[in-house]
Amino acid sequence: MRTPSQSSDVSPDQSVYRILRPRVVPLDQIHSSDLPRDRLDLPGQAGSAEMQALKASLSQRGQRVPVTVSRDQQGRYQLVSGWRRLTALQQLAEEQGLADPMITARLTGIGAARMELYIDMVESNLLHQGLSFGEMAQLALTASADPALSDLGVGEVVTRLYGALPKMKRSYIRRFVYLLQVLGDGLRFPHKISRNQGVAVSRQLRNNPETAEDLRQSLSQCPNETTQSAVFAQYLLSTRVRTPQKTQPERRFHLGKTHVTGRMGECVIRRDTDFSRIDTAVLSRAIQAFERILQNG
């Protein structure tokens, strides 16, 4: 038994979330049709060198880490986390002609909160494999469309799903969410976008929403992630050239040995004084007088 995930900023609906003892069940009883996978390129993952290495390990040492499953409304086992292990065992069973292959699985408690199932899947990959920002953003969008989570917006889903990540990374995920929302199906390789490029493109799309359609059309023609990256690079170059840099008006003047610069929302006062040595009460009175004169003239 474990208490609800402490990684989430918001507590799940249930006060206790249970994972029961591992059990050995027939491999063909595990389904993966309930939760969407957080990995986007599943065929690529299934045929990867990493999958071959995992199969070799399973052949030599057996399955040491159970997959996690839940029960759906029909009472079937539905995969929560462990897609790579499940896939590797399925491939081994087919390649070796195994009769009645088995798998070790942990069953979540009946009625486990839907969001907790998503978090289990995500945290497994964050810890062991890592997810791209595109994959994390896509899962947040998919989860927010889940009827069981219809009361949550995509921003809240990001907060709950990725509560274990630093605040800055969650900010990046939200930028990728916006990127995927704007570009839609035109974006063919979202899992291959680098963090810096994705964040920069998202920012420029917010500043120049009229450019979205042309970018979407260009991306839809990309045959691979290399071309996609080149399209993004050209887009960033063109929008930076087109978007004028806004300069803030400012006023500068001297008052004795004091240099003052005033801008929107900012007043910088410089003089040859070590302000760290001035008593806080004295500085406070000076600031209060400054504010009083600004308000009353």
C-alpha positions in Angstrom: 0.0 0.0 0.0 1.2 3.5 -0.7 -0.3 6.9 0.1 -1.3 9.1 -2.9 1.6 10.4 -5.0 3.3 13.2 -3.3 4.6 14.4 -6.6 1.3 15.9 -7.5 0.5 19.5 -6.5 -3.1 18.5 -6.0 -4.2 15.5 -4.1 -6.2 12.8 -6.0 -9.8 12.1 -5.3 -9.1 9.0 -3.2 -7.4 9.1 0.2 -5.6 5.9 -0.3 -4.3 4.3 -3.5 -3.4 0.6 -3.4 -1.2 -1.7 -5.4 -1.7 -5.3 -4.6 0.8 -8.2 -4.6 2.3 -9.3 -7.9 0.5 -12.2 -9.6 1.4 -14.3 -12.6 -1.3 -14.2 -15.3 -1.5 -15.3 -19.0 0.2 -12.9 -21.3 -2.8 -12.7 -23.6 -5.0 -11.5 -20.8 -3.2 -8.1 -20.7 -4.8 -5.4 -22.8 -3.5 -2.0 -23.7 -6.6 -0.3 -25.1 -7.7 1.7 -22.0 -5.0 4.3 -21.4 -3.2 6.1 -24.2 0.6 5.5 -24.2 2.9 8.3 -23.3 5.3 7.2 -26.1 4.4 8.5 -29.5 6.5 6.3 -31.8 5.5 2.9 -30.5 6.5 1.0 -33.7 9.9 2.6 -33.5 10.2 1.7 -29.9 9.1 -1.9 -30.6 11.8 -2.4 -33.2 14.6 -0.4 -31.5 17.9 -1.7 -30.3 16.8 -1.0 -26.7 13.9 -3.4 -27.2 16.3 -6.1 -28.5 18.5 -5.6 -25.4 15.5 -5.9 -23.1 14.4 -9.1 -24.8 17.9 -10.5 -24.3 17.8 -9.6 -20.6 14.3 -11.2 -20.2 15.5 -14.4 -21.9 18.6 -14.7 -19.7 17.2 -13.5 -16.3 13.5 -13.6 -16.6 11.0 -10.8 -15.7 12.2 -9.2 -12.5 10.0 -6.1 -12.6 6.3 -6.6 -12.8 4.1 -4.5 -15.1 1.2 -2.6 -13.5 -2.4 -3.3 -14.6 -5.8 -2.2 -13.6 -9.3 -3.7 -14.1 -11.6 -2.1 -16.7 -15.4 -2.1 -16.5 -15.5 -5.5 -18.2 -13.1 -6.9 -15.6 -10.2 -7.2 -18.1 -6.6 -6.5 -17.1 -5.6 -3.1 -18.7 -1.9 -2.1 -18.8 -1.0 1.0 -16.7 2.8 0.9 -16.9 5.3 -1.5 -18.4 4.6 -1.3 -22.1 8.2 -2.1 -23.1 8.2 -5.2 -20.9 4.9 -6.3 -22.2 5.9 -5.8 -25.8 9.2 -7.6 -25.3 7.5 -10.6 -23.7 5.0 -10.7 -26.5 7.7 -10.6 -29.2 9.7 -13.4 -27.3 6.6 -15.5 -27.1 6.0 -15.2 -30.8 9.6 -15.7 -31.8 10.1 -18.7 -29.6 6.7 -20.3 -30.2 5.9 -20.4 -26.5 2.7 -22.0 -25.5 0.6 -20.2 -22.9 3.3 -17.5 -22.0 2.9 -15.8 -18.7 3.6 -12.3 -17.3 4.1 -11.0 -13.7 1.8 -8.1 -13.0 0.8 -5.9 -10.1 -2.9 -5.1 -10.0 -4.0 -1.6 -8.8 -6.7 -1.5 -6.2 -10.3 -1.6 -7.5 -11.5 1.9 -8.3 -8.1 3.6 -8.3 -8.4 7.3 -9.3 -8.1 7.7 -13.0 -5.5 10.4 -12.7 -3.3 8.1 -10.5 -3.2 5.6 -13.4 -1.9 8.3 -15.7 0.7 9.3 -13.1 1.9 5.7 -12.7 2.5 5.4 -16.4 4.3 8.8 -16.6 6.5 8.3 -13.6 7.7 4.9 -14.8 9.0 6.4 -18.0 10.4 9.6 -16.4 12.4 7.5 -14.0 13.7 4.8 -16.4 13.5 6.1 -20.0 12.7 9.7 -20.1 10.1 11.4 -22.2 10.5 14.2 -24.7 8.6 17.4 -24.1 6.5 16.7 -27.2 5.5 13.3 -25.8 4.7 14.8 -22.4 2.6 17.6 -24.0 0.7 15.1 -26.2 -0.2 12.9 -23.2 -1.4 16.0 -21.3 -3.7 16.9 -24.2 -4.9 13.3 -24.6 -5.6 12.9 -20.8 -7.4 16.2 -20.7 -9.8 14.8 -23.4 -10.4 11.7 -21.2 -14.1 11.7 -20.2 -13.1 10.7 -16.7 -11.0 13.9 -16.4 -13.4 16.2 -18.2 -13.6 18.6 -15.2 -9.8 19.3 -15.5 -8.3 21.7 -18.0 -5.1 20.8 -19.8 -3.1 23.2 -17.5 -4.3 21.4 -14.4 -3.6 18.0 -16.1 0.0 19.1 -16.6 0.3 20.1 -13.0 -1.0 16.8 -11.8 0.8 14.5 -14.3 4.2 16.1 -13.9 4.1 17.3 -10.3 7.4 15.5 -9.7 9.2 17.7 -12.2 10.6 21.2 -11.5 8.3 24.1 -12.1 10.4 25.3 -15.0 10.0 22.0 -16.8 6.3 22.1 -16.4 6.4 25.6 -17.9 8.2 24.1 -20.9 5.5 21.3 -21.2 2.8 24.0 -21.3 4.6 25.8 -24.1 4.8 22.5 -26.0 1.0 22.0 -25.3 0.4 25.3 -27.0 2.6 24.3 -29.9 0.7 21.1 -30.5 -2.7 22.8 -30.1 -1.8 25.4 -32.7 -0.1 23.2 -35.3 -2.3 20.1 -34.8 -1.9 17.3 -37.4 0.6 19.4 -39.4 3.2 18.5 -36.8 4.3 15.0 -37.8 7.2 14.4 -35.4 6.4 16.2 -32.1 8.5 13.8 -30.1 11.6 14.9 -32.1 11.5 18.6 -31.3 14.3 19.8 -29.0 13.3 21.7 -25.9 14.9 25.0 -27.0 13.5 25.0 -30.5 10.0 24.0 -29.3 9.9 26.7 -26.7 11.2 29.4 -29.1 8.6 28.4 -31.8 5.8 28.4 -29.3 6.8 31.9 -28.2 6.9 33.2 -31.7 3.5 31.7 -32.5 2.0 33.5 -29.6 3.6 36.7 -30.8 2.7 36.1 -34.5 -0.5 34.0 -34.6 -1.1 35.0 -38.2 2.0 32.8 -39.2 0.5 29.6 -37.9 -1.2 28.4 -41.0 1.8 28.8 -43.3 4.0 27.0 -40.7 1.4 24.2 -40.4 1.4 23.8 -44.2 5.2 23.7 -44.4 5.5 21.1 -41.6 2.9 18.8 -43.1 5.3 18.3 -46.0 8.2 17.3 -43.8 9.3 13.6 -44.5 11.5 13.4 -41.4 12.5 15.1 -38.2 15.6 16.7 -39.8 13.5 18.5 -42.3 11.0 19.5 -39.6 13.9 21.0 -37.6 15.0 23.0 -40.6 11.5 24.3 -41.2 11.4 25.5 -37.6 14.8 27.1 -37.9 13.7 29.0 -41.0 10.5 30.1 -39.3 12.3 31.4 -36.2 14.7 33.4 -38.5 11.9 34.9 -40.5 9.7 35.9 -37.5 12.7 37.4 -35.7 13.5 39.5 -38.7 9.9 40.6 -39.2 9.1 41.3 -35.5 10.6 44.7 -34.5 12.3 44.9 -31.2 10.3 47.1 -28.9 12.4 49.6 -27.1 11.1 51.0 -23.8 11.1 54.8 -23.6 13.2 56.0 -20.7 14.3 59.2 -18.9 17.8 59.8 -17.5 19.0 62.6 -15.3 21.5 63.4 -12.6 20.8 64.9 -9.2 24.1 65.8 -7.6 26.1 62.5 -7.4 22.9 60.4 -8.0 22.1 59.0 -11.4 18.4 58.2 -12.1 16.9 56.1 -14.9 13.2 55.9 -15.2 11.3 53.3 -17.4 7.9 51.7 -17.4 7.6 50.0 -14.1 11.2 50.6 -13.1 13.2 53.4 -11.5 17.0 52.8 -11.1 18.9 55.0 -8.7 22.7 54.8 -8.7 25.3 56.6 -6.6 28.6 55.9 -5.0 27.1 54.5 -1.8 27.1 51.1 -0.2 23.4 50.7 0.3 23.9 47.4 2.1 25.4 49.4 5.1 22.4 51.7 5.4 20.0 50.8 8.2 16.8 49.2 6.9 14.7 51.7 8.8 16.4 54.6 7.1 16.0 53.1 3.6 12.3 52.4 4.4 11.7 56.0 5.4 13.4 57.1 2.2 11.2 54.8 0.0 8.1 55.9 1.9 8.9 59.5 1.2 9.6 58.7 -2.4 6.2 56.9 -2.8 4.4 59.7 -1.0 5.8 62.4 -3.3 5.0 60.3 -6.4 1.4 59.9 -5.3 0.8 63.5 -4.1 3.1 65.4 -6.4 
